[in-house]
Amino acid sequence: MRLINGIRSIFWNITFVLWSLLFLGIFVAPLCFLKSEKPVRWGVGVYCRGSVMLARIVMGIRVEIRGLEHCPKEGGFILAAAHQSNMDPMLAYCIRGDVTALAKKELFSVPFVGPILAKMQIVCIDRGAHNAHKDMDDVARQVLKLQRPLIVYPQATRVPIGKTKKLKSGAYFLQQDTDLPVVPVATNTGLFWSKGFWHRSGTAVYDIGEPFPKGLSKNAFMKRMEAHVVTRSNELVSEAGYGNLLP
């Protein structure tokens, strides 16, 4: 199995890089010159669904989305998700094509990527400014204006299986400022579409939990976040047969 996964990983990395460069560069980036953002969002949707399909064909990674009924079908909410893999935002986009996210300002200067993010009204944040509460105030205003789902990663970055990272409280402050529902997500995508070069075939699970009750204290809110984003994600890893990778 390791040999097969190794061979597949080589083909997958080559295929995914070529697919991303060609599709985003040739087909999606030029759409940024159009007045409406809809063509760009359509193109990104095709890219996300195409990437998930390629992962299944080339790498043997199937996808199971659980708890879809917990996601509002319209209007804004905060999707507070575990982050293990590049697959995570793609699955969120497949659920709601109007989803937005937070992106550090440096990404907006990257060729192809920056114009696409700007056209999609992705929310720009300055991680180096050390003004977290001020940034959350600005983000809250934009989220309320857009009335779209916002992906928030409490772990702030991709966290490999078996590693831990203290959760950030941005989702709590956003809920306080916007009164929007917070919907948690657990996942085991990092087992299969990993942060590194080598990947595995298997079933990646994206487990959407029930929205948090409103009016929770910060401590109670963060305990619920820990329970779903971290503990539940570890349970999914064990469920897939890789509990030995956990601390």
Number of C-alpha atoms within 10 A of each C-alpha: 8 11 8 11 18 16 14 19 21 15 13 24 17 10 15 16 11 12 16 15 12 12 17 20 14 12 15 22 20 15 21 21 12 11 9 12 16 16 17 23 22 15 17 23 19 15 19 21 15 17 19 18 16 17 22 17 13 17 25 20 21 16 18 11 14 15 12 14 10 13 21 14 11 11 12 22 24 27 25 26 30 32 27 25 23 14 21 22 18 19 18 22 19 16 15 16 17 21 24 26 21 17 16 13 15 12 15 17 12 12 11 18 15 17 20 25 23 16 20 20 16 20 19 19 17 14 13 9 9 9 10 15 12 11 16 17 15 15 21 21 13 15 23 17 10 16 16 20 29 24 22 22 25 24 20 15 12 17 17 18 22 13 9 12 13 10 16 14 17 18 23 21 15 23 18 15 15 17 16 20 20 28 24 28 27 27 29 30 28 25 25 23 25 20 17 9 11 17 24 20 21 17 17 23 20 25 22 23 23 16 19 15 11 13 11 13 10 13 11 11 19 17 12 17 28 18 15 24 26 23 14 20 26 23 18 21 24 15 11 15 10 15 15 9 13 13 9
